[in-house]
Amino acid sequence: MVKVSIGVPIYNVEAYLRECLDSIMNQTFKDFEVIMVDDGSTDNSFDICQEYVARDNRFKLFHQANIGVAGARNTCLKHMKGEYISWVDSDDKVEPNYLERLLEVQNETQADLVDGYNYGFKDGVIYYYDYTNVSPNLDKVERTPKEMFLGTLSGWDIVLWGTLAKRKLYRGVYCAQGKNHEDNGTKFKLYFRANKVVILPEQLYGYRVEREGSIMTNKFSSETLEKKLKEYNDTFFNVENFVYYMEITQSKDIVDRVHQQYLGHLYNLSKGSLTGSDEEKFEYYTANYRSRREKHLE
């Protein structure tokens, strides 16, 4: 059995893909496979992937019609054979010791899930972040699943990339297809099965900051309220999924805090700048959400 399976969902990233795949190929730890899923790219991404399959038999390529990044992740999961699973987004990159370091920490702590941290990069500039609030000496830190749930309320630790997890944690876990920000509605499920979670505040993963055409860039570029509300619908879908799991395992206090947090996200739609019919639509939408929240807490 291969030690680590790395999932790489791919869609129209020809400008960044080689940098990503080279960073994986050059890992100091060698016992891994790369599951690349081309999600119906219309540029040269598929051809670039074929180059890496020809160069390195650890790289495996699957092609499908475009169904979104969640569907691409699900296809990755179907083909992964490793003892551990990690993810690298196709416009990002990882440091040469990315896998080696995550595996070292797993071996030292016997954690079921190790969360690494990231730096940002854009146009040749690297942005390192201050993670001393996580660990003053930047040492690894053990967290309980409950602590990870509460951290999710603040919006951190919701991404799949940069994480090393035992493959058994993913059994029966899939991303909701047709939804953006699928990490939000998926990663917390792993915590229910993890006996031990360790955070490693070392910046081993390079996140490309606000590339043109990415989901995160487009998230706040919509010009109309309707588009913004549609984008937030995906967030609320993930929230309600999260709430369901919280309701069957956690206290009502935690569930209420979940709803309060995301009600705050809704108000980030900048109500003060809306007028006329847009303001009415906003009021109607928030009233519906409050109603759904009250039903959850009954």
N, C-alpha and C positions, 0 to 999 in steps of 0.2 A: 504493500500500500504506500502511495506517495504521502509525504508528510503534510504538505500544505497545498490546498487548491486556492488559486487566486482568480476571482471573478472580475471580468472587465466588460461591462456593457458598453456598446459602441454605436454611435449615431452621428454621422457627418462631422467628424473631428480630424479630417486629414491634416490640418495645419499643426496639430498637437500630438497626434497619435504615436509617431515614431519616438518622440521624447519620452512619452509614457512607457511604451513597450521596451525601449532601451533600458530604462531605469529598473524595470522588472528583470530583464535578461541579465543585468549586471549585478544581481544580488550576491552577497558573499555566502549566503546559505543557498544550496543548490538543489535540494530535494523538494521540488515543487512542480506543479502543473499550472498552466494558465488557460482558463476557459474564456475565450473571446466569443461574444455573441454580437454579430452585426445585425442591428435592428432595422434592416431595410435602408441602409445609407444610400444617398443619391450622389455622393461625391466619390473620391477614390479610397475611402476608408477600408472597404472590403479587399481591394487589391493590396493595400499596405499590410493588412493582416495576413494575407497569403504569403507575403515575403517572409514573415516571421515564422510561419508554419514550415516553410521550406528550409529555413536556417536553423531551427531549433525544435526538436521533436517534443519538447515540453509544452509547446504552444499548440492549442487545439482551437479550431474555428468552426462556428456554427452560424448559419445565416437564416433569417426569418423575415417575413413581412413586418413592416413597422407597426408595433403595438405599444411602444413606449418603454421607458427605462425599467418600470416595474416588471413588465413582461420579459424583458431581457435578463433581469436578475433571476426570475423564475426559471428561465431556460438554463442559465448558469448552474443553478442549484440542482437541476435534473442530471447534469453531467459531471458534477464534482465527485471525486473519489477520495480526496485527501482526509487525513485524520483531523486536520484543522482547516478552517475557511477564513480567507481574508478577501478584501475588496480593494480595487484601485479604479477610480473613475478615469475614463479614457482621455481626459484633458488635464489630468494631474500627473504627479510623478512621486517616486519614493526614493529615500536615501539608500545607498548600497547596503547598509546594515539593518534595513527595515525589518525583514523577516528574522534575521539572526537575533536582534535585540528582543523582539516580541517573544520569540521562542525561549530565549534565555530567562526572561521574567516568568513565563509560564512554567518552566522547569523548576525555577527557584521557589515559586509560590504554590504550584499545583492548581492554579486558577483555571476555571472553566472558560473565562473570557478575560482578555487583556485589551484595554483601551489605550491606544497610543494617541499622541496629540500631533497637531499640524502647525506648519508655518505657511504663510501666504507668499505668492510670487506673481509678478506681472511685469512684462516689458523689461526683463533682466534685473528687476529689483526684488530682493527678498525681504519679507516682513516677518520678523521674529516676534513672538508674543510673550507677555509676562504671565507665567503660570504659577507664580509663587503663592497665589491664593489657593491653589489646589494642593500644593506641597511646598512649604517654605524652602526646603533644600532640594526640591525637584526630585525627591526620591519616590519610588513606587508607593502607592497607597492602596490599601484594601478597602473596598466598599461593600456594604450589604445590598442585596437587591432593593430593599425599601429605600435606602439612600439614593440609589440610582433612579427609582421612580420619582422621588421628590425633586431630584435634579432635573428631570425631564420637564417639570413645570416651568423651569427657568429657561428652557430652550437649549440647554447644553446636552451633549452626549446623545444626540438623536440620529447621528449619521452611521452608516454601516462601514464606510471606508475607514481605513486606519485601525481596524479592529482585528484581533485574532481570536477566534472562538472555536471550540470543539464542534465538529460537524454534527454530533448528536443533538446539539441545541437547536439545530435547524429542522429537525424531523417534524414534518407537518406544518412548517412555517413557510408561508409564501407572501409575496408583496401583492397588494391590491392593484390589479391592472387597470389602466385608464386613469390613474391618479398620479399627480405630481407629488413630490416630497414624500415618496414611499417609505423613506427611512423612518419618518415620524411614526408611521403606523405599523412598523415591523420590529424595530430593534428592541423595544421594551419587552417583546415576547420572549426574547432570549434570556432575560433576567429571571423569568419565572422558573427556568430550568437550571439556572446556574447556582451552584453552591457557594462559589467564591468569584468575585469580580475584582480585578486589580487595575488601577489607573496608572499609566506610565506617562508622566508629563514631560517626555522627551519629544522634540519636534522632528519626527522621522518621516512625516508625510507632507508632501508639498501640494497645497491646494491653490489652483489657478484662480486668481481673484477676478471675478466679474468679466469673464470672456464674453464676447458678443455672441448672442444666440443661445446661451446656456439658460437652463430653467431658472437659476437663481437671479440672473440678470433680468430676465423677462418678468419675473414675479412682480416687480414694482414698476414696470414700464407701461402698464395698461392705461389707456386714455379715458376709458369710460367706467362708470361705476359697475355696470353689468359685468365687464371683464374682470374687474377686481373681485366682485362677489363670487364669480365662477372660480377664480383662483383660490379664494378663501374656502369655498365649498370643499375642495380637496383637503385643506387643512382640517376643517371641521369633521370630515369623514374620518380622518386619522384620529382626531380627538375622541370621537364617539367610540371608535374601536378601542382606544386606550381606556376610556371610561368604563366600557364593558368589562375589561379585564380587571380594572381597579375595583369595580363594584362586587366582583365575586371573590376578591382576595383582600381588599383593604377596607379601611374605615370610611364612613360617610364624610368625615372631616377631610380626608385626602381627596375624595371625589369632588367635594365642594371647591377645594383649592384648584383642582384641575379646571373646573368650569370658570372660575374667577380669572384664572390666568388667560384663558383663551377668549373670554369676553373682553379682556384688555387688548388682545390682539385685534379683535374686531374694531375697536375704537381707533386703532392705528390707521384706519381708512380715512382719517382726517375729516371727520364730520363737519368741522367748522368751515371747510372750503366748499361744501355742497350747497346748492340752492335749488329751489323749485321741486320738480319731480324727483330729482336725484336724492334730495333730502328726505322726501316721503318714502322712497324705496329703502333708504338706509334705515329709517325708523321701523319700517315693516319688517325688514330682515333681522334687526337686533331684537325686536319683540318676539319673533318666532324662535330665535335662539334662546332667549330667556325662558320661553315656554318649554322648550325641549330640556333645558337645564333643570327646571322645577320638576318635570316628570321624572328625570333621572334620580332626583333626591327624595322623591316621595317614599 
